[in-house]
Amino acid sequence: MELQHKLKIALVVASFAALTILFTAGRRRKRRSVRTSCYLRDDQKPQYAFKCVLADNSYSQFKHLKLNPNKDLDVNSHPYESEILSLLENSKPEFDFISERTDLTLSDTYVWVETESQLEELLDVLNKETVFAVDTEQHSLRSFLGFTALIQISTPKEDYLVDTIALHDSMSLLRPIFANSRICKVFHGADNDILWLQRDFHIYVVNLFDTAKACEVLSKPQKSLAYLLETYCGVATNKMLQREDWRQRPLPADMVQYARTDAHYLLYIANCLLSELKQVNENTSTDDKFNFLLEASRRSNMTCLQLYSKETEGSPGESAASSISSRHLNSQGGSMLVSCKTQFQDHVRRLCAWRDLMARVHDENLRYVLSDQAIVALANQVSKNTGELYATIAQADLNVDLSSSLYLPSPSPVVCSHLDDIHCLLHDKSGDLDDIFLGILQNCIGSNGSCPLSIFNYALLVKYNLKMMTISKQSDRKNAKQISKKASRELFVQKFSCKSPVYHNCRIYANDGRLLCYCDRRKLEWYLRRELAELIADDPPAIKLLFEPKGRPEDEGNDFYIQSKKNICVGCGEGNHYLRYRIIPSCYRIHFPEHLKSHRSHDIVLLCVDCHEAAHAAAEKHKRELAAEFGIPLFVRRVVDTKEAFDMAEPSDSGTDVQEEGVSPLELRTAAMALLRHGPRMPSKRQEELMLIVMRYYGRREISEEDLEKALLVGMSPHEKRRLQKKKGLALKHSAQSVFPAAEHQNGGCNIDTSTVVNSSVDVKNHMNADSGSVSETCLPGGEVSFSDDGYAKTVQPKFNPKLSLLGHGPHGKLVVDHLLREYGEDGIRQFCQRWRQVFVAAIQPRFLPAGWDVNHSGKRDFGEFSLYNPIKKASLANE
């Protein structure tokens, strides 16, 4: 604490001294003086020696390796997908070649690989192996995307440390080895390593055994490498070294020791876990379909199918600006004035965009360029000059814990080199933001720019210019439309996207230690509140049930539920925003038997706005196909007031045919709404047209304002009515009885329908209650309905179903599900679900579906003793 206090005092003194110098210098020069030389001219970073980089700092998409350049493949297709899929289909994976190390001591000898000839020698060694262990060390503090600084490779006989900085442009030599399906590569927690190797070297891993995945399958209490090293090898490691600067050469002895340890013991640990997997398989009943070894292999190789992609945003720094603004405004508790709030958000957006651009130009980490707390400080109170700006940043960074900023200079060299740009950005409100940033970019790396041009930022300049030229040519025609579309999309994302992570990846274990499922915190708390489980881990939370659950997910073939899940779009991998999407539409699923739908999340996935739109369009198309296939229209064609229909059904001289009467529920609602709100002000011709629509519902009799109010609510569920009245602020004089109908009538205590649904395409009569606006249980042939000669119901005693609405696809969905259950039973429902999953896959072609997701997923489950959906439990609750 004393050391931190002294450091703070030293930083304050240094900051004010620098402030004095800058202020004095600022008085002697004009504001737009000649720019000083960039700090990078004296601070040459190791990555500037790279001759070729696959992922530069431009906004362009990352291009993956193409094994056949003449073949027209998707830019995001995996070059070794077929090889990996063949491994996934292998029902008997063989890992017996992982040899044990009897001597676990770490010797003093290892091979440092830093020349191309040494790399070729390593290649020859690995070609003779059937397995080797791999680990990587990354550097990200002084790089925008980060890069691999070291690769550790261990064979049963030797440890190799590959200097990937010196050999960056030659690392492709190892590509065939990592893609060789004959050789098993052992990693621990390979999810990031797989992506980093693709990003830096186009190296794709085929045939992987991930010890972290094996830990998951074995339900280990922890799956960190530090835990495994201590458990199986008795070795302790200092994980703080992982954050050290791995660019430095030569590496200190403690960092070399740490790097070797991570890979050296990995083969032995893998062999221990392999033995446990085999042992569990032997101890498991032959009737148990779950193969632990096969599952560990499958989860490992599923990781290999991941593809690296750059994070994309609508505009530079957009997600960071949104996060910083929301955090700060939430901390203010709504006390900030609207005008100040708008100005604050604009300043944050400008500063985040500038930080993003400068980080790309200088190949620096965003945190290194300008901290979040400094952005908040600058946006809250705009500095009058560059001196104040400097002091504001220094003070903001000084107020945070020194332990998180010890190695970050404040203000950073980037800020010190571009103080004028920041000052101009915050004060210049007249110029277009794109023009300002283009000017800043030209001043940095243009023809007479102050910053050195590099392999990382050259593409940024070229493609940014091209983008600006394209926009300027088309702006007259498309600018307004694009702005409107973008604003609409942003509003949609803000309003409807999930406001917090959907998957918490909490774990539930059975009392025998086997993993039952991943779930959210609320489900864990439900068990804990009822003392049905005990907490066994905190981060992430995990519980163990104190009773015997009904079955196991793997026993039921539902291993989807024992996989951790990422909060990203399953289609494209977008992580900044996402919405829940129901693969099987609710209009069908709501009518499924309880055991085929309750607590089943397999068919609820996360999609970004764009993928959601594509999936929804495909779903609507398939609904129309189902409507034609089953002869069940998507919408109720016509409704007519039952009382009037009965009157018209009586023989009369006029010969009026009731089939010609009626109107669609949506058309009826729209007409009634328009007449109630704007009737007196409408042109008389339009008023007559709308009145005729409503009169067709009431049998063409004269209608009153009360009839209009009742017609407005026809076909709506109680929930839809409440929402309508809340949204529109309607004060309906005669709607009290309509919204809350009497619970009983004289006819057997049931609600009597006063409206008939006319649907000529289906030989079924639906009935609804005009007062309640709810649809009764659909009356199929054989129900308690008697019909007259003309096919209209005379009497009906339906059940009240508050969930069904005539305004959507509810009646269609119920009729389809009832037909499937009647004709094919539950197998028909399962096949119906599979059709919907096939539609989804064909429309989205998802690349990020959770492991275990399957088109043929059964979805069936049994309910345990404590489940609210257990029939016995439900019956007891109903009787209470």
Secondary structure, 3 states (H helix, E strand, C coil): CHHHHHHHHHHHHHHHHHHHHHHHHHHHCCCCCCCCCCHHHCCCCHHHHCCCCCCCCCCCCCCCCCCCCCCCCCCCCCCCHHHHHHHHCCCCCCCCCCCCCCCCCCCCCCEEECCHHHHHHHHHHHHCCCEEEEEEEEECCCCCCCEEEEEEEECCCCEEEECCCCCHHHHHHHHHHHCCCCCEEEECCHHHHHHHHHHHHCCCCCCEEEHHHHHHHCCCCCCCHHHHHHHHHCCCCCHHHHHCCCCCCCCCHHHHHHHHHHHHCHHHHHHHHHHHHHHHHHHCCCCCCCCHHHHHHHHHHHHHCCCCCCCCCCCCCHHHHHHHHHHHHHHHCCCCCHHHHHHHHHHHHHHHHHHHHHHHHHCCCHHHHCCHHHHHHHHHCCCCCHHHHHHHHHHHHHCCCHHHCCCCCCCCHHHHHCHHHHHHHHHCCCCCHHHHHHHHHHHHHCCCCCCCCCCCCHHHHHHHHHHHHHHHHHHHHHHHHHHHHHHHHHHHHHHHCCCCCCCCCEEEECCCCCEEEEECHHHHHHHHHCCCEEEEEECCEEEEECCCCCCCCCCCCCHHHHCCCCCCCCCCCCCCCCEEEECCCHHHHCCCCHHHCCCCCCCEEEECHHHHHHHHHHHHHHHHHHHHHHCCCCCCCEEEEHHHHHHHHCCCCCCCCHHHCCECHHHHHHHHHHHHHHHHHCCHHHHHHHHHHHHHHCCCCCCCHHHHHHHHCCCCCHHHHHHHHHHHCCCCCCCHHHHCCCCCCCCCCCCCCCEEEECCCCCCECEECCCCCCEECCECCCCCEEECCCCCEEEECCCEECCCCCCCCHHHHHHHHHHHHHHHCHHHHHHHHHHHHHHHHHHHCCCCCCCCCCCCCCCCCCCCCCCCCCHHHHHHHHHC
